[in-house]
Amino acid sequence: MKLELAPIGFIHSPHEQAEGTPIQPRYAETVDGTVEVFPAFAPGLRDLAGFDRIWLLFWCHRACPARLEVIPYLDTQPRGVFATRAPSRPNPIGLSCVRLLAIEGPILRVAGLDMLDGTPLMDIKPYVPDWDVFPADRVGWYAQAGGPRLADGRFAQGTEPQPP
Ligand SMILES: C[S@@+](CC[C@H](N)C(=O)[O-])C[C@H]1O[C@@H](n2cnc3c(N)ncnc32)[C@H](O)[C@@H]1O
C-alpha cells in the first residue's frame, strides 16, 4: 500500500541546520517561531486557541535516508530506530508538543521548536493531559542516557550511515 500525503503548511523556526538544534521541545522552551497553515485549512483552526499546548506532526524533510539501527543523540550504542526519536526513519514523521502562544488568522505563534526552518507540517492536534500523560516506570535505554541536549549532524542529509 502506498499513501499520498501533502503538507497542510510549514513551520518557521530559527534553526537553519540540524547541528545545534534542540533535540526535543523540552530543551527548546525559549525557541519561538510560527506555524503557517495554508489558507484552505484555516477553518480547521477554529477552537484551537483554547489549548495551552498542541501537537505538531511534521515531515523531517532534511533527514538522511532511513536507518533501522541508529545511535541516538543521547547514547553511544546502536538502537532500533523505533526505540528512538531519530528523524531518519522509514516515514520521517516527527511529533512535538509545543506551547501555543497566539493564533493570528492562519498563523500560529508557538514556543518549543525542535524542528528546522521550512519543515513541512502534516497535522495539528490539541494536547490534553487527560489523554496524553501516562505514568511510566520503564523508559528503556533512556534511563541511562546522558549528553548534550542539542543535535549534531548525524542524521542530516548527506551524512554517512552509522555503523550498526
Ligand atoms: C530528535 S528529533 C525529535 C523530533 C520530535 N520531537 C520527535 O520526537 O519526533 C529532533 C531533531 O531532528 C532534527 N530535525 C528537525 N527538523 C528536521 C527536518 N525537517 N529534517 C531533518 N531533520 C530535522 C534536528 O536535528 C532536531 O534536533
The ligand as a MOL file (V3000), in Angstrom:
LIG
                    3D

  0  0  0     0  0            999 V3000
M  V30 BEGIN CTAB
M  V30 COUNTS 27 29 0 0 0
M  V30 BEGIN ATOM
M  V30 1 C 15.3820 14.0140 17.6660 0
M  V30 2 S 14.2820 14.7590 16.5160 0 CHG=1
M  V30 3 C 12.8190 14.8160 17.5290 0
M  V30 4 C 11.6620 15.4020 16.7880 0
M  V30 5 C 10.3440 15.2520 17.5330 0
M  V30 6 N 10.3050 15.9990 18.7670 0
M  V30 7 C 10.0480 13.7820 17.7870 0
M  V30 8 O 10.2380 13.3230 18.9010 0
M  V30 9 O 9.5960 13.1080 16.8530 0 CHG=-1
M  V30 10 C 14.7610 16.4640 16.5640 0
M  V30 11 C 15.9770 16.7170 15.7340 0
M  V30 12 O 15.6640 16.3870 14.3840 0
M  V30 13 C 16.3630 17.2390 13.5080 0
M  V30 14 N 15.3530 17.8450 12.6070 0
M  V30 15 C 14.3860 18.7190 12.9420 0
M  V30 16 N 13.6620 19.0580 11.8660 0
M  V30 17 C 14.1640 18.3500 10.8350 0
M  V30 18 C 13.8340 18.2790 9.4490 0
M  V30 19 N 12.8460 18.9820 8.9170 0
M  V30 20 N 14.5890 17.4560 8.6660 0
M  V30 21 C 15.6020 16.7320 9.2090 0
M  V30 22 N 15.9670 16.7800 10.4960 0
M  V30 23 C 15.2440 17.5820 11.3090 0
M  V30 24 C 17.0790 18.2730 14.3470 0
M  V30 25 O 18.4400 17.8760 14.4650 0
M  V30 26 C 16.4170 18.1560 15.7100 0
M  V30 27 O 17.3230 18.4330 16.7370 0
M  V30 END ATOM
M  V30 BEGIN BOND
M  V30 1 1 1 2
M  V30 2 1 2 3
M  V30 3 1 2 10
M  V30 4 1 3 4
M  V30 5 1 4 5
M  V30 6 1 5 6
M  V30 7 1 5 7
M  V30 8 2 7 8
M  V30 9 1 7 9
M  V30 10 1 10 11
M  V30 11 1 11 12
M  V30 12 1 11 26
M  V30 13 1 12 13
M  V30 14 1 13 14
M  V30 15 1 13 24
M  V30 16 1 14 15
M  V30 17 1 14 23
M  V30 18 2 15 16
M  V30 19 1 16 17
M  V30 20 1 17 18
M  V30 21 2 17 23
M  V30 22 1 18 19
M  V30 23 2 18 20
M  V30 24 1 20 21
M  V30 25 2 21 22
M  V30 26 1 22 23
M  V30 27 1 24 25
M  V30 28 1 24 26
M  V30 29 1 26 27
M  V30 END BOND
M  V30 END CTAB
M  END
